[in-house]
């Protein structure tokens, strides 16, 4: 085995844990986004007065749900509420 072959094998072996960690991180983020989206849909079942109590409107829900599926809608809701609080 030449030194070049050994270096190539070492590099591949060193990348394996990093690749596995990235894969697990992506799966974890996807699961969190899915779980938050389920909770977000429960907000749609609330009445307008209940939404008002937590500082949201039905229009806020429509804006946040327009995000692509991989994007967590709760982060958009958080930014809407924070910007509204800054205006007060």
C-alpha positions as CSV (number, residue, x, y, z in Angstrom):
1,X,0.0,0.0,0.0
2,X,1.4,3.4,-1.0
3,X,1.3,6.4,1.3
4,X,-1.2,8.0,-1.0
5,X,-3.6,5.0,-0.6
6,X,-3.3,5.1,3.2
7,X,-4.0,8.9,3.3
8,X,-7.1,8.4,1.2
9,X,-8.5,5.7,3.4
10,X,-7.7,7.7,6.6
11,X,-9.6,10.7,5.1
12,X,-12.7,8.6,4.3
13,X,-12.7,7.0,7.8
14,X,-12.4,10.5,9.4
15,X,-15.4,11.7,7.4
16,X,-17.7,8.9,8.5
17,X,-18.5,10.2,12.0
18,X,-19.0,13.7,10.6
19,X,-21.4,12.5,8.0
20,X,-23.3,10.4,10.5
21,X,-23.6,13.4,12.8
22,X,-24.9,15.6,10.0
23,X,-27.4,13.0,9.1
24,X,-28.7,12.8,12.7
25,X,-28.8,16.6,12.9
26,X,-30.9,16.8,9.8
27,X,-33.3,14.1,11.0
28,X,-33.6,15.8,14.3
29,X,-34.4,19.2,12.7
30,X,-36.9,17.6,10.4
31,X,-38.6,15.9,13.4
32,X,-38.7,19.2,15.3
33,X,-40.2,21.0,12.4
34,X,-42.8,18.3,11.9
35,X,-43.7,18.4,15.6
36,X,-43.9,22.2,15.6
37,X,-46.1,22.2,12.5
38,X,-48.5,19.8,14.2
39,X,-48.7,22.2,17.2
40,X,-49.1,25.1,14.8
41,X,-52.2,23.4,13.2
42,X,-53.7,23.2,16.6
43,X,-53.6,27.0,16.8
44,X,-55.9,27.0,13.9
45,X,-58.5,25.2,16.0
46,X,-58.6,28.1,18.5
47,X,-61.2,30.8,18.5
48,X,-60.2,34.4,17.6
49,X,-60.5,35.4,21.3
50,X,-58.1,32.6,22.4
51,X,-55.6,33.7,19.7
52,X,-55.9,37.3,20.8
53,X,-55.1,36.2,24.4
54,X,-51.7,34.9,23.2
55,X,-51.1,37.8,20.9
56,X,-51.9,36.4,17.6
57,X,-54.6,36.9,14.9
58,X,-56.0,34.6,12.3
59,X,-54.1,36.5,9.7
60,X,-50.8,35.8,11.5
61,X,-51.6,32.1,11.1
62,X,-52.2,32.5,7.4
63,X,-48.9,34.3,6.9
64,X,-46.9,31.7,8.8
65,X,-48.5,28.7,7.1
66,X,-47.4,30.1,3.7
67,X,-43.8,29.0,4.6
68,X,-42.5,26.0,2.6
69,X,-42.9,22.6,4.4
70,X,-39.3,22.3,5.5
71,X,-39.5,25.7,7.3
72,X,-40.8,25.8,10.8
73,X,-43.9,28.1,10.9
74,X,-43.5,28.8,14.6
75,X,-40.3,30.8,14.0
76,X,-42.3,33.0,11.6
77,X,-45.0,33.5,14.3
78,X,-42.4,34.4,16.8
79,X,-41.0,37.1,14.6
80,X,-44.5,38.5,14.0
81,X,-45.2,38.7,17.7
82,X,-41.8,40.2,18.5
83,X,-42.1,42.9,15.8
84,X,-45.6,43.7,17.1
85,X,-44.2,44.0,20.7
86,X,-41.5,46.3,19.5
87,X,-44.1,48.6,17.9
88,X,-45.8,49.1,21.3
